[in-house]
């Protein structure tokens, strides 16, 4: 059975609520919540998430049977730029479980480095595509 636009939207909303509520408890931050959409200036699906060393994290959530990892990551990174955030991260649905702690996370290695250091990109010889 294929999803209609309405059922896909409902699944996405339900997944966003699940993850936002879980993060709110897990990170002990009552400010974490779903964000309203802002069109081309969208700033991610969940707001008020911060890295341990500081800096906002944009979370783009996906509940989709078909994976578009590069497209999703591009979207998360664009929304991170819209929000002037440290990184953009994709959280996507793991089929067969509704456990919010078991879902998948996708990010670039640069985003991983920023999360681990709490800082901006390092403009050295590794910073460009070859």
Backbone as XML, in Angstrom:
<?xml version="1.0"?>
<chain id="A" units="angstrom">
  <residue number="1" name="UNK">
    <atom name="N" x="0.839" y="-1.187" z="0.000"/>
    <atom name="CA" x="0.000" y="0.000" z="0.000"/>
    <atom name="C" x="0.879" y="1.244" z="0.000"/>
  </residue>
  <residue number="2" name="UNK">
    <atom name="N" x="0.607" y="2.151" z="-0.888"/>
    <atom name="CA" x="1.373" y="3.395" z="-0.958"/>
    <atom name="C" x="0.714" y="4.459" z="-0.084"/>
  </residue>
  <residue number="3" name="UNK">
    <atom name="N" x="1.537" y="5.384" z="0.329"/>
    <atom name="CA" x="1.040" y="6.481" z="1.158"/>
    <atom name="C" x="0.465" y="7.578" z="0.293"/>
  </residue>
  <residue number="4" name="UNK">
    <atom name="N" x="-0.588" y="8.177" z="0.799"/>
    <atom name="CA" x="-1.082" y="9.397" z="0.171"/>
    <atom name="C" x="-0.295" y="10.562" z="0.762"/>
  </residue>
  <residue number="5" name="UNK">
    <atom name="N" x="-0.440" y="11.710" z="0.167"/>
    <atom name="CA" x="0.241" y="12.904" z="0.695"/>
    <atom name="C" x="-0.185" y="13.166" z="2.144"/>
  </residue>
  <residue number="6" name="UNK">
    <atom name="N" x="-1.468" y="12.973" z="2.413"/>
    <atom name="CA" x="-1.998" y="13.208" z="3.760"/>
    <atom name="C" x="-1.413" y="12.226" z="4.771"/>
  </residue>
  <residue number="7" name="UNK">
    <atom name="N" x="-1.391" y="10.933" z="4.433"/>
    <atom name="CA" x="-0.877" y="9.949" z="5.388"/>
    <atom name="C" x="0.627" y="10.102" z="5.580"/>
  </residue>
  <residue number="8" name="UNK">
    <atom name="N" x="1.339" y="10.511" z="4.536"/>
    <atom name="CA" x="2.774" y="10.759" z="4.673"/>
    <atom name="C" x="3.024" y="11.929" z="5.614"/>
  </residue>
  <residue number="9" name="UNK">
    <atom name="N" x="2.232" y="12.978" z="5.470"/>
    <atom name="CA" x="2.350" y="14.153" z="6.347"/>
    <atom name="C" x="2.038" y="13.770" z="7.796"/>
  </residue>
  <residue number="10" name="UNK">
    <atom name="N" x="0.998" y="12.958" z="7.982"/>
    <atom name="CA" x="0.628" y="12.506" z="9.331"/>
    <atom name="C" x="1.737" y="11.669" z="9.953"/>
  </residue>
  <residue number="11" name="UNK">
    <atom name="N" x="2.344" y="10.765" z="9.158"/>
    <atom name="CA" x="3.440" y="9.943" z="9.671"/>
    <atom name="C" x="4.624" y="10.822" z="10.062"/>
  </residue>
  <residue number="12" name="UNK">
    <atom name="N" x="4.925" y="11.822" z="9.238"/>
    <atom name="CA" x="6.022" y="12.733" z="9.543"/>
    <atom name="C" x="5.779" y="13.517" z="10.819"/>
  </residue>
  <residue number="13" name="UNK">
    <atom name="N" x="4.561" y="14.009" z="10.976"/>
    <atom name="CA" x="4.200" y="14.756" z="12.185"/>
    <atom name="C" x="4.311" y="13.869" z="13.422"/>
  </residue>
  <residue number="14" name="UNK">
    <atom name="N" x="3.818" y="12.655" z="13.322"/>
    <atom name="CA" x="3.876" y="11.706" z="14.446"/>
    <atom name="C" x="5.333" y="11.393" z="14.810"/>
  </residue>
  <residue number="15" name="UNK">
    <atom name="N" x="6.188" y="11.197" z="13.800"/>
    <atom name="CA" x="7.607" y="10.913" z="14.040"/>
    <atom name="C" x="8.296" y="12.118" z="14.680"/>
  </residue>
  <residue number="16" name="UNK">
    <atom name="N" x="8.009" y="13.315" z="14.198"/>
    <atom name="CA" x="8.582" y="14.532" z="14.773"/>
    <atom name="C" x="8.182" y="14.678" z="16.239"/>
  </residue>
  <residue number="17" name="UNK">
    <atom name="N" x="6.920" y="14.440" z="16.545"/>
    <atom name="CA" x="6.437" y="14.543" z="17.924"/>
    <atom name="C" x="7.142" y="13.513" z="18.805"/>
  </residue>
  <residue number="18" name="UNK">
    <atom name="N" x="7.270" y="12.271" z="18.329"/>
    <atom name="CA" x="7.940" y="11.209" z="19.079"/>
    <atom name="C" x="9.370" y="11.609" z="19.436"/>
  </residue>
  <residue number="19" name="UNK">
    <atom name="N" x="10.114" y="12.079" z="18.449"/>
    <atom name="CA" x="11.516" y="12.434" z="18.677"/>
    <atom name="C" x="11.635" y="13.682" z="19.546"/>
  </residue>
  <residue number="20" name="UNK">
    <atom name="N" x="10.817" y="14.688" z="19.301"/>
    <atom name="CA" x="10.867" y="15.914" z="20.111"/>
    <atom name="C" x="10.571" y="15.608" z="21.575"/>
  </residue>
  <residue number="21" name="UNK">
    <atom name="N" x="9.538" y="14.816" z="21.823"/>
    <atom name="CA" x="9.186" y="14.479" z="23.207"/>
    <atom name="C" x="10.295" y="13.660" z="23.879"/>
  </residue>
  <residue number="22" name="UNK">
    <atom name="N" x="10.885" y="12.738" z="23.130"/>
    <atom name="CA" x="11.961" y="11.919" z="23.688"/>
    <atom name="C" x="13.178" y="12.782" z="24.016"/>
  </residue>
  <residue number="23" name="UNK">
    <atom name="N" x="13.582" y="13.663" z="23.074"/>
    <atom name="CA" x="14.730" y="14.530" z="23.312"/>
    <atom name="C" x="14.494" y="15.473" z="24.493"/>
  </residue>
  <residue number="24" name="UNK">
    <atom name="N" x="13.273" y="15.953" z="24.608"/>
    <atom name="CA" x="12.921" y="16.853" z="25.711"/>
    <atom name="C" x="13.242" y="16.196" z="27.054"/>
  </residue>
  <residue number="25" name="UNK">
    <atom name="N" x="12.883" y="14.925" z="27.184"/>
    <atom name="CA" x="13.138" y="14.177" z="28.426"/>
    <atom name="C" x="14.605" y="13.772" z="28.512"/>
  </residue>
  <residue number="26" name="UNK">
    <atom name="N" x="15.134" y="13.199" z="27.436"/>
    <atom name="CA" x="16.506" y="12.656" z="27.439"/>
    <atom name="C" x="17.537" y="13.743" z="27.690"/>
  </residue>
  <residue number="27" name="UNK">
    <atom name="N" x="17.318" y="14.940" z="27.140"/>
    <atom name="CA" x="18.258" y="16.050" z="27.301"/>
    <atom name="C" x="17.861" y="17.004" z="28.417"/>
  </residue>
  <residue number="28" name="UNK">
    <atom name="N" x="16.763" y="16.695" z="29.106"/>
    <atom name="CA" x="16.278" y="17.518" z="30.213"/>
    <atom name="C" x="16.156" y="18.985" z="29.788"/>
  </residue>
  <residue number="29" name="UNK">
    <atom name="N" x="15.418" y="19.184" z="28.682"/>
    <atom name="CA" x="15.262" y="20.529" z="28.132"/>
    <atom name="C" x="13.810" y="20.701" z="27.677"/>
  </residue>
  <residue number="30" name="UNK">
    <atom name="N" x="13.015" y="21.365" z="28.492"/>
    <atom name="CA" x="11.602" y="21.573" z="28.183"/>
    <atom name="C" x="11.372" y="22.495" z="26.991"/>
  </residue>
  <residue number="31" name="UNK">
    <atom name="N" x="12.397" y="23.175" z="26.504"/>
    <atom name="CA" x="12.249" y="24.082" z="25.369"/>
    <atom name="C" x="12.267" y="23.371" z="24.018"/>
  </residue>
  <residue number="32" name="UNK">
    <atom name="N" x="12.746" y="22.140" z="23.978"/>
    <atom name="CA" x="12.800" y="21.391" z="22.721"/>
    <atom name="C" x="11.379" y="21.111" z="22.258"/>
  </residue>
  <residue number="33" name="UNK">
    <atom name="N" x="11.104" y="21.425" z="20.986"/>
    <atom name="CA" x="9.765" y="21.171" z="20.442"/>
    <atom name="C" x="9.807" y="21.214" z="18.922"/>
  </residue>
  <residue number="34" name="UNK">
    <atom name="N" x="8.719" y="20.782" z="18.313"/>
    <atom name="CA" x="8.580" y="20.846" z="16.861"/>
    <atom name="C" x="8.539" y="22.313" z="16.435"/>
  </residue>
  <residue number="35" name="UNK">
    <atom name="N" x="9.092" y="22.581" z="15.269"/>
    <atom name="CA" x="9.061" y="23.936" z="14.715"/>
    <atom name="C" x="8.011" y="24.024" z="13.625"/>
  </residue>
  <residue number="36" name="UNK">
    <atom name="N" x="7.523" y="25.230" z="13.417"/>
    <atom name="CA" x="6.630" y="25.456" z="12.278"/>
    <atom name="C" x="7.481" y="25.597" z="11.028"/>
  </residue>
  <residue number="37" name="UNK">
    <atom name="N" x="6.905" y="25.261" z="9.913"/>
    <atom name="CA" x="7.616" y="25.337" z="8.635"/>
    <atom name="C" x="7.754" y="26.798" z="8.210"/>
  </residue>
  <residue number="38" name="UNK">
    <atom name="N" x="8.882" y="27.093" z="7.554"/>
    <atom name="CA" x="9.153" y="28.462" z="7.102"/>
    <atom name="C" x="9.485" y="28.520" z="5.616"/>
  </residue>
  <residue number="39" name="UNK">
    <atom name="N" x="8.951" y="27.600" z="4.830"/>
    <atom name="CA" x="9.192" y="27.614" z="3.390"/>
    <atom name="C" x="10.657" y="27.478" z="3.044"/>
  </residue>
  <residue number="40" name="UNK">
    <atom name="N" x="11.132" y="28.312" z="2.138"/>
    <atom name="CA" x="12.522" y="28.200" z="1.687"/>
    <atom name="C" x="13.516" y="28.598" z="2.772"/>
  </residue>
  <residue number="41" name="UNK">
    <atom name="N" x="13.054" y="29.266" z="3.807"/>
    <atom name="CA" x="13.926" y="29.637" z="4.930"/>
    <atom name="C" x="13.700" y="28.736" z="6.132"/>
  </residue>
  <residue number="42" name="UNK">
    <atom name="N" x="13.261" y="27.507" z="5.868"/>
    <atom name="CA" x="13.008" y="26.536" z="6.934"/>
    <atom name="C" x="14.264" y="26.341" z="7.772"/>
  </residue>
  <residue number="43" name="UNK">
    <atom name="N" x="14.075" y="26.132" z="9.074"/>
    <atom name="CA" x="15.196" y="25.987" z="10.002"/>
    <atom name="C" x="15.158" y="24.653" z="10.729"/>
  </residue>
  <residue number="44" name="UNK">
    <atom name="N" x="14.623" y="23.617" z="10.051"/>
    <atom name="CA" x="14.600" y="22.286" z="10.643"/>
    <atom name="C" x="13.276" y="21.969" z="11.297"/>
  </residue>
  <residue number="45" name="UNK">
    <atom name="N" x="13.131" y="20.710" z="11.691"/>
    <atom name="CA" x="11.867" y="20.234" z="12.235"/>
    <atom name="C" x="11.747" y="20.348" z="13.747"/>
  </residue>
  <residue number="46" name="UNK">
    <atom name="N" x="12.874" y="20.356" z="14.449"/>
    <atom name="CA" x="12.854" y="20.436" z="15.910"/>
    <atom name="C" x="13.796" y="21.548" z="16.344"/>
  </residue>
  <residue number="47" name="UNK">
    <atom name="N" x="13.320" y="22.386" z="17.241"/>
    <atom name="CA" x="14.113" y="23.517" z="17.699"/>
    <atom name="C" x="14.599" y="23.374" z="19.126"/>
  </residue>
  <residue number="48" name="UNK">
    <atom name="N" x="15.563" y="24.209" z="19.469"/>
    <atom name="CA" x="16.122" y="24.326" z="20.818"/>
    <atom name="C" x="17.019" y="23.152" z="21.207"/>
  </residue>
  <residue number="49" name="UNK">
    <atom name="N" x="17.631" y="22.505" z="20.215"/>
    <atom name="CA" x="18.601" y="21.444" z="20.490"/>
    <atom name="C" x="19.985" y="22.060" z="20.392"/>
  </residue>
  <residue number="50" name="UNK">
    <atom name="N" x="20.807" y="21.809" z="21.405"/>
    <atom name="CA" x="22.154" y="22.387" z="21.444"/>
    <atom name="C" x="23.194" y="21.299" z="21.681"/>
  </residue>
  <residue number="51" name="UNK">
    <atom name="N" x="24.379" y="21.530" z="21.137"/>
    <atom name="CA" x="25.511" y="20.634" z="21.360"/>
    <atom name="C" x="25.999" y="20.812" z="22.796"/>
  </residue>
  <residue number="52" name="UNK">
    <atom name="N" x="26.628" y="19.794" z="23.342"/>
    <atom name="CA" x="27.143" y="19.849" z="24.710"/>
    <atom name="C" x="28.155" y="20.981" z="24.877"/>
  </residue>
  <residue number="53" name="UNK">
    <atom name="N" x="28.945" y="21.241" z="23.842"/>
    <atom name="CA" x="29.946" y="22.309" z="23.910"/>
    <atom name="C" x="29.425" y="23.636" z="23.378"/>
  </residue>
  <residue number="54" name="UNK">
    <atom name="N" x="28.135" y="23.716" z="23.119"/>
    <atom name="CA" x="27.529" y="24.952" z="22.625"/>
    <atom name="C" x="27.205" y="24.874" z="21.148"/>
  </residue>
  <residue number="55" name="UNK">
    <atom name="N" x="26.349" y="25.732" z="20.710"/>
    <atom name="CA" x="25.955" y="25.790" z="19.313"/>
    <atom name="C" x="24.654" y="25.057" z="19.061"/>
  </residue>
  <residue number="56" name="UNK">
    <atom name="N" x="23.822" y="25.677" z="18.229"/>
    <atom name="CA" x="22.541" y="25.064" z="17.875"/>
    <atom name="C" x="22.736" y="23.903" z="16.915"/>
  </residue>
  <residue number="57" name="UNK">
    <atom name="N" x="21.845" y="22.928" z="17.009"/>
    <atom name="CA" x="21.820" y="21.801" z="16.095"/>
    <atom name="C" x="20.462" y="21.791" z="15.424"/>
  </residue>
  <residue number="58" name="UNK">
    <atom name="N" x="20.462" y="21.782" z="14.097"/>
    <atom name="CA" x="19.224" y="21.674" z="13.332"/>
    <atom name="C" x="18.951" y="20.201" z="13.082"/>
  </residue>
  <residue number="59" name="UNK">
    <atom name="N" x="17.747" y="19.768" z="13.423"/>
    <atom name="CA" x="17.336" y="18.392" z="13.184"/>
    <atom name="C" x="16.285" y="18.358" z="12.092"/>
  </residue>
  <residue number="60" name="UNK">
    <atom name="N" x="16.578" y="17.630" z="11.038"/>
    <atom name="CA" x="15.638" y="17.377" z="9.948"/>
    <atom name="C" x="15.188" y="15.927" z="10.095"/>
  </residue>
  <residue number="61" name="UNK">
    <atom name="N" x="13.890" y="15.700" z="10.270"/>
    <atom name="CA" x="13.377" y="14.358" z="10.511"/>
    <atom name="C" x="12.694" y="13.800" z="9.272"/>
  </residue>
  <residue number="62" name="UNK">
    <atom name="N" x="12.889" y="12.497" z="9.057"/>
    <atom name="CA" x="12.326" y="11.831" z="7.887"/>
    <atom name="C" x="11.731" y="10.486" z="8.282"/>
  </residue>
  <residue number="63" name="UNK">
    <atom name="N" x="10.486" y="10.272" z="7.916"/>
    <atom name="CA" x="9.813" y="8.978" z="8.050"/>
    <atom name="C" x="9.409" y="8.568" z="6.640"/>
  </residue>
  <residue number="64" name="UNK">
    <atom name="N" x="10.307" y="7.898" z="5.955"/>
    <atom name="CA" x="10.093" y="7.575" z="4.549"/>
    <atom name="C" x="10.606" y="6.170" z="4.259"/>
  </residue>
  <residue number="65" name="UNK">
    <atom name="N" x="9.853" y="5.419" z="3.461"/>
    <atom name="CA" x="10.280" y="4.077" z="3.079"/>
    <atom name="C" x="11.462" y="4.141" z="2.107"/>
  </residue>
  <residue number="66" name="UNK">
    <atom name="N" x="11.501" y="5.165" z="1.279"/>
    <atom name="CA" x="12.609" y="5.342" z="0.331"/>
    <atom name="C" x="13.596" y="6.344" z="0.905"/>
  </residue>
  <residue number="67" name="UNK">
    <atom name="N" x="14.865" y="5.998" z="0.880"/>
    <atom name="CA" x="15.892" y="6.863" z="1.442"/>
    <atom name="C" x="16.565" y="7.696" z="0.359"/>
  </residue>
  <residue number="68" name="UNK">
    <atom name="N" x="16.703" y="8.980" z="0.631"/>
    <atom name="CA" x="17.421" y="9.917" z="-0.225"/>
    <atom name="C" x="18.468" y="10.596" z="0.651"/>
  </residue>
  <residue number="69" name="UNK">
    <atom name="N" x="19.470" y="9.828" z="1.057"/>
    <atom name="CA" x="20.429" y="10.311" z="2.046"/>
    <atom name="C" x="21.110" y="11.610" z="1.628"/>
  </residue>
  <residue number="70" name="UNK">
    <atom name="N" x="21.596" y="11.688" z="0.403"/>
    <atom name="CA" x="22.298" y="12.913" z="-0.014"/>
    <atom name="C" x="21.336" y="14.100" z="-0.077"/>
  </residue>
  <residue number="71" name="UNK">
    <atom name="N" x="20.113" y="13.888" z="-0.545"/>
    <atom name="CA" x="19.123" y="14.964" z="-0.587"/>
    <atom name="C" x="18.721" y="15.407" z="0.806"/>
  </residue>
  <residue number="72" name="UNK">
    <atom name="N" x="18.533" y="14.449" z="1.687"/>
    <atom name="CA" x="18.163" y="14.778" z="3.069"/>
    <atom name="C" x="19.273" y="15.567" z="3.750"/>
  </residue>
  <residue number="73" name="UNK">
    <atom name="N" x="20.524" y="15.124" z="3.551"/>
    <atom name="CA" x="21.649" y="15.805" z="4.192"/>
    <atom name="C" x="21.816" y="17.218" z="3.644"/>
  </residue>
  <residue number="74" name="UNK">
    <atom name="N" x="21.639" y="17.366" z="2.353"/>
    <atom name="CA" x="21.705" y="18.700" z="1.745"/>
    <atom name="C" x="20.635" y="19.607" z="2.355"/>
  </residue>
  <residue number="75" name="UNK">
    <atom name="N" x="19.434" y="19.079" z="2.541"/>
    <atom name="CA" x="18.350" y="19.847" z="3.152"/>
    <atom name="C" x="18.698" y="20.250" z="4.579"/>
  </residue>
  <residue number="76" name="UNK">
    <atom name="N" x="19.220" y="19.312" z="5.370"/>
    <atom name="CA" x="19.580" y="19.603" z="6.766"/>
    <atom name="C" x="20.664" y="20.666" z="6.842"/>
  </residue>
  <residue number="77" name="UNK">
    <atom name="N" x="21.647" y="20.589" z="5.959"/>
    <atom name="CA" x="22.735" y="21.560" z="5.983"/>
    <atom name="C" x="22.272" y="22.942" z="5.528"/>
  </residue>
  <residue number="78" name="UNK">
    <atom name="N" x="21.359" y="23.010" z="4.566"/>
    <atom name="CA" x="20.775" y="24.283" z="4.144"/>
    <atom name="C" x="19.981" y="24.898" z="5.297"/>
  </residue>
  <residue number="79" name="UNK">
    <atom name="N" x="19.197" y="24.081" z="5.985"/>
    <atom name="CA" x="18.406" y="24.580" z="7.107"/>
    <atom name="C" x="19.291" y="24.996" z="8.269"/>
  </residue>
  <residue number="80" name="UNK">
    <atom name="N" x="20.423" y="24.326" z="8.459"/>
    <atom name="CA" x="21.383" y="24.742" z="9.484"/>
    <atom name="C" x="21.932" y="26.124" z="9.155"/>
  </residue>
  <residue number="81" name="UNK">
    <atom name="N" x="22.228" y="26.352" z="7.872"/>
    <atom name="CA" x="22.703" y="27.676" z="7.450"/>
    <atom name="C" x="21.617" y="28.728" z="7.677"/>
  </residue>
  <residue number="82" name="UNK">
    <atom name="N" x="20.354" y="28.388" z="7.383"/>
    <atom name="CA" x="19.236" y="29.317" z="7.621"/>
    <atom name="C" x="19.127" y="29.693" z="9.087"/>
  </residue>
  <residue number="83" name="UNK">
    <atom name="N" x="19.509" y="28.770" z="9.972"/>
    <atom name="CA" x="19.378" y="28.972" z="11.418"/>
    <atom name="C" x="20.689" y="29.435" z="12.050"/>
  </residue>
  <residue number="84" name="UNK">
    <atom name="N" x="21.735" y="29.609" z="11.239"/>
    <atom name="CA" x="23.066" y="29.936" z="11.749"/>
    <atom name="C" x="23.473" y="28.934" z="12.825"/>
  </residue>
  <residue number="85" name="UNK">
    <atom name="N" x="23.205" y="27.661" z="12.554"/>
    <atom name="CA" x="23.474" y="26.584" z="13.507"/>
    <atom name="C" x="24.847" y="25.974" z="13.272"/>
  </residue>
  <residue number="86" name="UNK">
    <atom name="N" x="25.345" y="25.294" z="14.274"/>
    <atom name="CA" x="26.628" y="24.609" z="14.208"/>
    <atom name="C" x="26.598" y="23.497" z="13.170"/>
  </residue>
  <residue number="87" name="UNK">
    <atom name="N" x="25.530" y="22.688" z="13.183"/>
    <atom name="CA" x="25.411" y="21.555" z="12.256"/>
    <atom name="C" x="23.953" y="21.291" z="11.908"/>
  </residue>
  <residue number="88" name="UNK">
    <atom name="N" x="23.782" y="20.576" z="10.815"/>
    <atom name="CA" x="22.489" y="20.040" z="10.430"/>
    <atom name="C" x="22.574" y="18.528" z="10.462"/>
  </residue>
  <residue number="89" name="UNK">
    <atom name="N" x="21.599" y="17.902" z="11.091"/>
    <atom name="CA" x="21.590" y="16.451" z="11.278"/>
    <atom name="C" x="20.247" y="15.911" z="10.824"/>
  </residue>
  <residue number="90" name="UNK">
    <atom name="N" x="20.268" y="14.761" z="10.160"/>
    <atom name="CA" x="19.046" y="14.088" z="9.751"/>
    <atom name="C" x="18.779" y="12.951" z="10.731"/>
  </residue>
  <residue number="91" name="UNK">
    <atom name="N" x="17.564" y="12.888" z="11.249"/>
    <atom name="CA" x="17.115" y="11.754" z="12.049"/>
    <atom name="C" x="16.063" y="11.059" z="11.206"/>
  </residue>
  <residue number="92" name="UNK">
    <atom name="N" x="16.289" y="9.752" z="10.905"/>
    <atom name="CA" x="15.319" y="9.075" z="10.059"/>
    <atom name="C" x="14.866" y="7.758" z="10.644"/>
  </residue>
  <residue number="93" name="UNK">
    <atom name="N" x="13.649" y="7.411" z="10.265"/>
    <atom name="CA" x="12.914" y="6.281" z="10.835"/>
    <atom name="C" x="13.588" y="4.953" z="10.538"/>
  </residue>
  <residue number="94" name="UNK">
    <atom name="N" x="13.763" y="4.169" z="11.581"/>
    <atom name="CA" x="14.230" y="2.792" z="11.455"/>
    <atom name="C" x="12.997" y="1.908" z="11.378"/>
  </residue>
  <residue number="95" name="UNK">
    <atom name="N" x="12.817" y="1.264" z="10.267"/>
    <atom name="CA" x="11.648" y="0.397" z="10.078"/>
    <atom name="C" x="11.628" y="-0.711" z="11.124"/>
  </residue>
  <residue number="96" name="UNK">
    <atom name="N" x="10.450" y="-1.010" z="11.617"/>
    <atom name="CA" x="10.273" y="-2.116" z="12.557"/>
    <atom name="C" x="10.348" y="-1.733" z="14.020"/>
  </residue>
  <residue number="97" name="UNK">
    <atom name="N" x="10.593" y="-0.457" z="14.310"/>
    <atom name="CA" x="10.632" y="-0.040" z="15.711"/>
    <atom name="C" x="10.111" y="1.385" z="15.862"/>
  </residue>
  <residue number="98" name="UNK">
    <atom name="N" x="9.428" y="1.620" z="16.958"/>
    <atom name="CA" x="8.997" y="2.974" z="17.294"/>
    <atom name="C" x="9.809" y="3.541" z="18.452"/>
  </residue>
  <residue number="99" name="UNK">
    <atom name="N" x="10.836" y="2.809" z="18.897"/>
    <atom name="CA" x="11.690" y="3.264" z="19.987"/>
    <atom name="C" x="12.472" y="4.489" z="19.515"/>
  </residue>
  <residue number="100" name="UNK">
    <atom name="N" x="12.238" y="5.654" z="20.098"/>
    <atom name="CA" x="12.923" y="6.860" z="19.632"/>
    <atom name="C" x="14.442" y="6.787" z="19.798"/>
  </residue>
  <residue number="101" name="UNK">
    <atom name="N" x="14.918" y="6.023" z="20.753"/>
    <atom name="CA" x="16.359" y="5.906" z="20.976"/>
    <atom name="C" x="17.040" y="5.017" z="19.944"/>
  </residue>
  <residue number="102" name="UNK">
    <atom name="N" x="16.266" y="4.308" z="19.120"/>
    <atom name="CA" x="16.833" y="3.367" z="18.160"/>
    <atom name="C" x="16.809" y="3.883" z="16.726"/>
  </residue>
  <residue number="103" name="UNK">
    <atom name="N" x="16.399" y="5.123" z="16.510"/>
    <atom name="CA" x="16.298" y="5.664" z="15.152"/>
    <atom name="C" x="17.686" y="5.991" z="14.616"/>
  </residue>
  <residue number="104" name="UNK">
    <atom name="N" x="17.773" y="6.196" z="13.310"/>
    <atom name="CA" x="19.055" y="6.461" z="12.659"/>
    <atom name="C" x="19.366" y="7.957" z="12.610"/>
  </residue>
  <residue number="105" name="UNK">
    <atom name="N" x="20.666" y="8.272" z="12.611"/>
    <atom name="CA" x="21.137" y="9.649" z="12.508"/>
    <atom name="C" x="22.146" y="9.717" z="11.365"/>
  </residue>
  <residue number="106" name="UNK">
    <atom name="N" x="22.025" y="10.759" z="10.541"/>
    <atom name="CA" x="22.901" y="10.959" z="9.392"/>
    <atom name="C" x="23.484" y="12.358" z="9.463"/>
  </residue>
  <residue number="107" name="UNK">
    <atom name="N" x="24.800" y="12.438" z="9.272"/>
    <atom name="CA" x="25.481" y="13.735" z="9.201"/>
    <atom name="C" x="26.772" y="13.562" z="8.420"/>
  </residue>
  <residue number="108" name="UNK">
    <atom name="N" x="27.329" y="14.661" z="7.982"/>
    <atom name="CA" x="28.625" y="14.617" z="7.297"/>
    <atom name="C" x="29.733" y="14.454" z="8.338"/>
  </residue>
  <residue number="109" name="UNK">
    <atom name="N" x="30.900" y="14.044" z="7.871"/>
    <atom name="CA" x="32.028" y="13.935" z="8.799"/>
    <atom name="C" x="32.448" y="15.313" z="9.310"/>
  </residue>
  <residue number="110" name="UNK">
    <atom name="N" x="32.248" y="16.360" z="8.502"/>
    <atom name="CA" x="32.536" y="17.721" z="8.975"/>
    <atom name="C" x="31.607" y="18.076" z="10.133"/>
  </residue>
  <residue number="111" name="UNK">
    <atom name="N" x="30.327" y="17.710" z="10.013"/>
    <atom name="CA" x="29.390" y="17.969" z="11.103"/>
    <atom name="C" x="29.790" y="17.200" z="12.357"/>
  </residue>
  <residue number="112" name="UNK">
    <atom name="N" x="30.228" y="15.976" z="12.177"/>
    <atom name="CA" x="30.702" y="15.186" z="13.317"/>
    <atom name="C" x="31.874" y="15.892" z="13.990"/>
  </residue>
  <residue number="113" name="UNK">
    <atom name="N" x="32.824" y="16.371" z="13.202"/>
    <atom name="CA" x="33.980" y="17.076" z="13.766"/>
    <atom name="C" x="33.546" y="18.337" z="14.510"/>
  </residue>
  <residue number="114" name="UNK">
    <atom name="N" x="32.591" y="19.071" z="13.944"/>
    <atom name="CA" x="32.091" y="20.284" z="14.620"/>
    <atom name="C" x="31.425" y="19.929" z="15.946"/>
  </residue>
  <residue number="115" name="UNK">
    <atom name="N" x="30.656" y="18.844" z="15.959"/>
    <atom name="CA" x="30.018" y="18.429" z="17.210"/>
    <atom name="C" x="31.054" y="18.042" z="18.254"/>
  </residue>
  <residue number="116" name="UNK">
    <atom name="N" x="32.097" y="17.345" z="17.820"/>
    <atom name="CA" x="33.119" y="16.881" z="18.756"/>
    <atom name="C" x="34.008" y="18.005" z="19.266"/>
  </residue>
  <residue number="117" name="UNK">
    <atom name="N" x="34.197" y="19.046" z="18.452"/>
    <atom name="CA" x="35.062" y="20.152" z="18.864"/>
    <atom name="C" x="34.273" y="21.368" z="19.331"/>
  </residue>
  <residue number="118" name="UNK">
    <atom name="N" x="32.986" y="21.432" z="18.961"/>
    <atom name="CA" x="32.168" y="22.585" z="19.311"/>
    <atom name="C" x="32.498" y="23.808" z="18.491"/>
  </residue>
  <residue number="119" name="UNK">
    <atom name="N" x="33.158" y="23.615" z="17.356"/>
    <atom name="CA" x="33.612" y="24.776" z="16.609"/>
    <atom name="C" x="33.272" y="24.799" z="15.149"/>
  </residue>
  <residue number="120" name="UNK">
    <atom name="N" x="33.688" y="25.874" z="14.538"/>
    <atom name="CA" x="33.480" y="26.120" z="13.111"/>
    <atom name="C" x="34.419" y="25.243" z="12.298"/>
  </residue>
  <residue number="121" name="UNK">
    <atom name="N" x="34.224" y="25.206" z="11.007"/>
    <atom name="CA" x="35.092" y="24.373" z="10.176"/>
    <atom name="C" x="36.539" y="24.837" z="10.214"/>
  </residue>
  <residue number="122" name="UNK">
    <atom name="N" x="37.430" y="23.872" z="10.075"/>
    <atom name="CA" x="38.858" y="24.158" z="10.001"/>
    <atom name="C" x="39.219" y="24.220" z="8.529"/>
  </residue>
  <residue number="123" name="UNK">
    <atom name="N" x="39.669" y="25.373" z="8.059"/>
    <atom name="CA" x="39.963" y="25.559" z="6.639"/>
    <atom name="C" x="41.389" y="25.105" z="6.317"/>
  </residue>
  <residue number="124" name="UNK">
    <atom name="N" x="41.635" y="23.809" z="6.420"/>
    <atom name="CA" x="42.939" y="23.279" z="6.047"/>
    <atom name="C" x="42.827" y="22.511" z="4.736"/>
  </residue>
  <residue number="125" name="UNK">
    <atom name="N" x="43.860" y="21.763" z="4.386"/>
    <atom name="CA" x="43.874" y="21.086" z="3.096"/>
    <atom name="C" x="42.797" y="20.021" z="2.965"/>
  </residue>
  <residue number="126" name="UNK">
    <atom name="N" x="42.169" y="19.616" z="4.050"/>
    <atom name="CA" x="41.126" y="18.582" z="3.993"/>
    <atom name="C" x="39.758" y="19.190" z="3.727"/>
  </residue>
  <residue number="127" name="UNK">
    <atom name="N" x="39.642" y="20.489" z="3.708"/>
    <atom name="CA" x="38.346" y="21.144" z="3.625"/>
    <atom name="C" x="37.737" y="21.272" z="2.246"/>
  </residue>
  <residue number="128" name="UNK">
    <atom name="N" x="38.357" y="20.700" z="1.211"/>
    <atom name="CA" x="37.809" y="20.855" z="-0.127"/>
    <atom name="C" x="37.610" y="19.498" z="-0.785"/>
  </residue>
  <residue number="129" name="UNK">
    <atom name="N" x="36.698" y="19.449" z="-1.732"/>
    <atom name="CA" x="36.503" y="18.224" z="-2.514"/>
    <atom name="C" x="37.640" y="18.096" z="-3.510"/>
  </residue>
  <residue number="130" name="UNK">
    <atom name="N" x="38.176" y="16.908" z="-3.622"/>
    <atom name="CA" x="39.267" y="16.678" z="-4.569"/>
    <atom name="C" x="38.817" y="15.830" z="-5.724"/>
  </residue>
</chain>
